[in-house]
Amino acid sequence: MQNSRTRSVLTLGGLLLAAAAAGQAPATPPSPASTNPLPSAAPAPSALVAPPAGSAATPTPTESVPYGAGMKVNISPDGSKYLRFITWTQVWSRYTENNSNTLRAPGKLQSDQVDFALRRSRLIVLAQLNPRFLIYTHIGINNQTAVSGGFSPAVDGKKPQLFIHEAVVEYKINKYLSLGSGLHYQNGLSRMTRASTLNFLTLDAPLTNWTTIEANDQFARGLGAYAKGRVGKLDYVLSVNESMLTNQTGAFSTPVGLGVTSTTGGVTTNTGTNVAQYNPQGTNHIYQGYFSYEFLDQESNLLPFNVGSYLGTKRVFNIGTGFYYNKDGMVSRPTSSVATAAQLAAPGTIETEKHDIRLLSADVFYDAPVNKETGTAFTFYGVYYNFDMGPNHVRFIGASNPGYGTDTRRGNAVPQSGTGNVGFAEAGFLLPKNLLGPKVRVQPYASYLLAGYEGLKKADGSQQNVNIFDGGANFYLDGHNAKFTLNYRARPDFTNIEEVRYRPEITLQTQIFL
């Protein structure tokens, strides 16, 4: 075991040294458009909003353009009609000490391993016919490992499903309001629920920010309509979406599965557990919104991708609040619900209770240069969530889970959401230029999540909190366009709630986006 861990750490260390060496190698001088890349999937407004008719073929921007046009194809002489392409891939090389009883293959227990994963591989195509019309399509894959994430996720990782993340049409009414519809990412709740995956401050999001992901939405996207805009320094978005069918199968798809069956004296009964699960018959609309007040620089809101770190190119200080509401989105059976043998044969007669999903948040984001001459910058984000998802609900998720099978607590899974309260904070500092030579910038960071879910109770009735620590550093070769991230995570293993153990993860991410 110890030798395995040593080899794993040496392997990842070697990869990092190779990455640093690559960053020091001579390179072709960057083009003007890439010397100061935009740390966001969302292009700068001046790069995307079309100039008025009759303007010069190469208009002078009214503000600084960090990324410029990027991969932009003009389809009109003045550039007012165009196509733009954004593509990125994130590859993980990691060592993971698995949660207890994790399988790596059918019948094969595995305590730890070094593995590789495609965390994300995406493509966005967007176009504007004029400043009022926007269309964009976002496709890609996520979380492909050697054992999961493929066409048959519980079987293996082969041939992952390439699917549409977003397909949106939008019309700008005036400078205060734009309306859009389709499969969209104009989420409510929090800034991080709308996070760009291209420019995280840390390795990744805590996942808690996408509370209902893949339960009643399509990978954190909703099928519906939205209104967005800005009034003075107040930026807002409101949306109404369909509640996608949860497609729950197995125990929790029936009232019988929301209870425990026992036989006493030859009499079989089923008693409710008072634990809420997603309602397989939930069909009510989802309403959500997010409001942010921008005290300093205004951020681009053309696309719904909030930046994680601007690397000193902006001075941003925002406070925000958001909500999410879905009537009857959850279902449970109280412990007073006792089903007889006759009712077990006809589950429609078993008592159930429906519960609304009510989510609230408040957050703050600060990102600003500290010393422009040395290039240092500081970034901070903090958020508080209040989740009401029915009695004792808890859900487990692990990003690019390296474990095999359908056990929700396998591999690197942690309690991702549930009824209760969550606090999350992250901070990072961009170190001075030339610390590792002229081609590499370094940004150490740390994050901490504390969650209290009422469904995580010990035998004595006390609540077992969730504590997750991440620490690491970003190594920027060309801003967020080309970077490596080395991350250490202390992950709680809830296989035995009476004795939560902390398992290490070491991840090296390679990211390139154009």
ChimeraX attribute file (.defattr): number of C-alpha atoms within 10 A of each C-alpha:
attribute: neighborCount
match mode: 1-to-1
recipient: residues
	/A:1	7
	/A:2	7
	/A:3	8
	/A:4	13
	/A:5	16
	/A:6	10
	/A:7	13
	/A:8	20
	/A:9	17
	/A:10	12
	/A:11	15
	/A:12	19
	/A:13	15
	/A:14	12
	/A:15	14
	/A:16	19
	/A:17	11
	/A:18	12
	/A:19	17
	/A:20	18
	/A:21	10
	/A:22	14
	/A:23	23
	/A:24	15
	/A:25	8
	/A:26	8
	/A:27	9
	/A:28	5
	/A:29	8
	/A:30	10
	/A:31	8
	/A:32	11
	/A:33	15
	/A:34	18
	/A:35	13
	/A:36	19
	/A:37	22
	/A:38	24
	/A:39	24
	/A:40	24
	/A:41	23
	/A:42	21
	/A:43	24
	/A:44	23
	/A:45	18
	/A:46	19
	/A:47	19
	/A:48	25
	/A:49	20
	/A:50	20
	/A:51	21
	/A:52	13
	/A:53	10
	/A:54	8
	/A:55	13
	/A:56	12
	/A:57	12
	/A:58	10
	/A:59	13
	/A:60	11
	/A:61	12
	/A:62	8
	/A:63	10
	/A:64	12
	/A:65	17
	/A:66	19
	/A:67	19
	/A:68	21
	/A:69	19
	/A:70	16
	/A:71	13
	/A:72	18
	/A:73	14
	/A:74	15
	/A:75	13
	/A:76	11
	/A:77	11
	/A:78	18
	/A:79	25
	/A:80	22
	/A:81	19
	/A:82	19
	/A:83	19
	/A:84	18
	/A:85	18
	/A:86	18
	/A:87	18
	/A:88	19
	/A:89	20
	/A:90	21
	/A:91	20
	/A:92	24
	/A:93	19
	/A:94	22
	/A:95	24
	/A:96	24
	/A:97	21
	/A:98	27
	/A:99	26
	/A:100	20
	/A:101	16
	/A:102	24
	/A:103	22
	/A:104	21
	/A:105	15
	/A:106	9
	/A:107	10
	/A:108	11
	/A:109	15
	/A:110	18
	/A:111	16
	/A:112	24
	/A:113	16
	/A:114	20
	/A:115	15
	/A:116	19
	/A:117	24
	/A:118	20
	/A:119	20
	/A:120	19
	/A:121	19
	/A:122	19
	/A:123	18
	/A:124	19
	/A:125	16
	/A:126	20
	/A:127	22
	/A:128	20
	/A:129	17
	/A:130	17
	/A:131	15
	/A:132	15
	/A:133	16
	/A:134	20
	/A:135	16
	/A:136	19
	/A:137	19
	/A:138	20
	/A:139	16
	/A:140	19
	/A:141	21
	/A:142	22
	/A:143	24
	/A:144	28
	/A:145	23
	/A:146	21
	/A:147	23
	/A:148	24
	/A:149	26
	/A:150	21
	/A:151	15
	/A:152	14
	/A:153	20
	/A:154	15
	/A:155	16
	/A:156	19
	/A:157	19
	/A:158	16
	/A:159	13
	/A:160	19
	/A:161	15
	/A:162	14
	/A:163	14
	/A:164	18
	/A:165	21
	/A:166	21
	/A:167	20
	/A:168	19
	/A:169	18
	/A:170	20
	/A:171	16
	/A:172	17
	/A:173	12
	/A:174	10
	/A:175	10
	/A:176	13
	/A:177	15
	/A:178	19
	/A:179	18
	/A:180	21
	/A:181	20
	/A:182	18
	/A:183	22
	/A:184	26
	/A:185	24
	/A:186	27
	/A:187	30
	/A:188	26
	/A:189	26
	/A:190	27
	/A:191	31
	/A:192	25
	/A:193	23
	/A:194	22
	/A:195	22
	/A:196	20
	/A:197	20
	/A:198	26
	/A:199	26
	/A:200	20
	/A:201	29
	/A:202	25
	/A:203	26
	/A:204	17
	/A:205	17
	/A:206	18
	/A:207	18
	/A:208	22
	/A:209	23
	/A:210	21
	/A:211	18
	/A:212	19
	/A:213	16
	/A:214	14
	/A:215	18
	/A:216	24
	/A:217	19
	/A:218	20
	/A:219	17
	/A:220	21
	/A:221	23
	/A:222	27
	/A:223	22
	/A:224	20
	/A:225	20
	/A:226	24
	/A:227	19
	/A:228	22
	/A:229	20
	/A:230	18
	/A:231	11
	/A:232	10
	/A:233	14
	/A:234	16
	/A:235	20
	/A:236	22
	/A:237	23
	/A:238	20
	/A:239	25
	/A:240	21
	/A:241	23
	/A:242	17
	/A:243	23
	/A:244	20
	/A:245	16
	/A:246	18
	/A:247	12
	/A:248	15
	/A:249	9
	/A:250	7
	/A:251	11
	/A:252	18
	/A:253	18
	/A:254	17
	/A:255	22
	/A:256	25
	/A:257	18
	/A:258	23
	/A:259	24
	/A:260	14
	/A:261	15
	/A:262	11
	/A:263	9
	/A:264	7
	/A:265	5
	/A:266	7
	/A:267	9
	/A:268	14
	/A:269	19
	/A:270	23
	/A:271	20
	/A:272	23
	/A:273	18
	/A:274	22
	/A:275	20
	/A:276	26
	/A:277	25
	/A:278	26
	/A:279	24
	/A:280	20
	/A:281	17
	/A:282	20
	/A:283	17
	/A:284	15
	/A:285	17
	/A:286	22
	/A:287	21
	/A:288	23
	/A:289	23
	/A:290	26
	/A:291	23
	/A:292	23
	/A:293	19
	/A:294	18
	/A:295	13
	/A:296	14
	/A:297	13
	/A:298	18
	/A:299	17
	/A:300	16
	/A:301	18
	/A:302	17
	/A:303	19
	/A:304	20
	/A:305	24
	/A:306	23
	/A:307	25
	/A:308	26
	/A:309	30
	/A:310	24
	/A:311	29
	/A:312	20
	/A:313	19
	/A:314	16
	/A:315	19
	/A:316	20
	/A:317	20
	/A:318	23
	/A:319	19
	/A:320	21
	/A:321	22
	/A:322	24
	/A:323	21
	/A:324	22
	/A:325	21
	/A:326	23
	/A:327	17
	/A:328	20
	/A:329	27
	/A:330	23
	/A:331	27
	/A:332	27
	/A:333	25
	/A:334	18
	/A:335	14
	/A:336	11
	/A:337	17
	/A:338	19
	/A:339	24
	/A:340	15
	/A:341	12
	/A:342	11
	/A:343	16
	/A:344	18
	/A:345	12
	/A:346	12
	/A:347	14
	/A:348	12
	/A:349	12
	/A:350	19
	/A:351	17
	/A:352	17
	/A:353	15
	/A:354	18
	/A:355	20
	/A:356	17
	/A:357	20
	/A:358	19
	/A:359	22
	/A:360	21
	/A:361	23
	/A:362	21
	/A:363	22
	/A:364	19
	/A:365	22
	/A:366	18
	/A:367	25
	/A:368	22
	/A:369	21
	/A:370	17
	/A:371	12
	/A:372	12
	/A:373	9
	/A:374	13
	/A:375	17
	/A:376	20
	/A:377	24
	/A:378	22
	/A:379	24
	/A:380	21
	/A:381	23
	/A:382	20
	/A:383	22
	/A:384	19
	/A:385	23
	/A:386	18
	/A:387	21
	/A:388	19
	/A:389	26
	/A:390	27
	/A:391	23
	/A:392	20
	/A:393	24
	/A:394	20
	/A:395	19
	/A:396	16
	/A:397	19
	/A:398	18
	/A:399	18
	/A:400	23
	/A:401	23
	/A:402	29
	/A:403	29
	/A:404	25
	/A:405	20
	/A:406	12
	/A:407	14
	/A:408	17
	/A:409	23
	/A:410	26
	/A:411	29
	/A:412	26
	/A:413	25
	/A:414	24
	/A:415	24
	/A:416	20
	/A:417	24
	/A:418	29
	/A:419	25
	/A:420	21
	/A:421	19
	/A:422	22
	/A:423	19
	/A:424	20
	/A:425	18
	/A:426	20
	/A:427	20
	/A:428	24
	/A:429	23
	/A:430	24
	/A:431	18
	/A:432	18
	/A:433	16
	/A:434	13
	/A:435	11
	/A:436	15
	/A:437	10
	/A:438	11
	/A:439	19
	/A:440	20
	/A:441	24
	/A:442	22
	/A:443	22
	/A:444	19
	/A:445	22
	/A:446	21
	/A:447	22
	/A:448	17
	/A:449	18
	/A:450	15
	/A:451	24
	/A:452	20
	/A:453	24
	/A:454	19
	/A:455	20
	/A:456	21
	/A:457	16
	/A:458	13
	/A:459	9
	/A:460	7
	/A:461	9
	/A:462	10
	/A:463	15
	/A:464	19
	/A:465	18
	/A:466	20
	/A:467	18
	/A:468	18
	/A:469	15
	/A:470	21
	/A:471	20
	/A:472	20
	/A:473	22
	/A:474	26
	/A:475	25
	/A:476	21
	/A:477	21
	/A:478	18
	/A:479	21
	/A:480	27
	/A:481	21
	/A:482	17
	/A:483	23
	/A:484	25
	/A:485	23
	/A:486	23
	/A:487	22
	/A:488	19
	/A:489	21
	/A:490	16
	/A:491	24
	/A:492	23
	/A:493	24
	/A:494	22
	/A:495	18
	/A:496	11
	/A:497	16
	/A:498	12
	/A:499	12
	/A:500	15
	/A:501	15
	/A:502	16
	/A:503	17
	/A:504	15
	/A:505	19
	/A:506	24
	/A:507	23
	/A:508	25
	/A:509	24
	/A:510	19
	/A:511	22
	/A:512	18
	/A:513	18
	/A:514	16
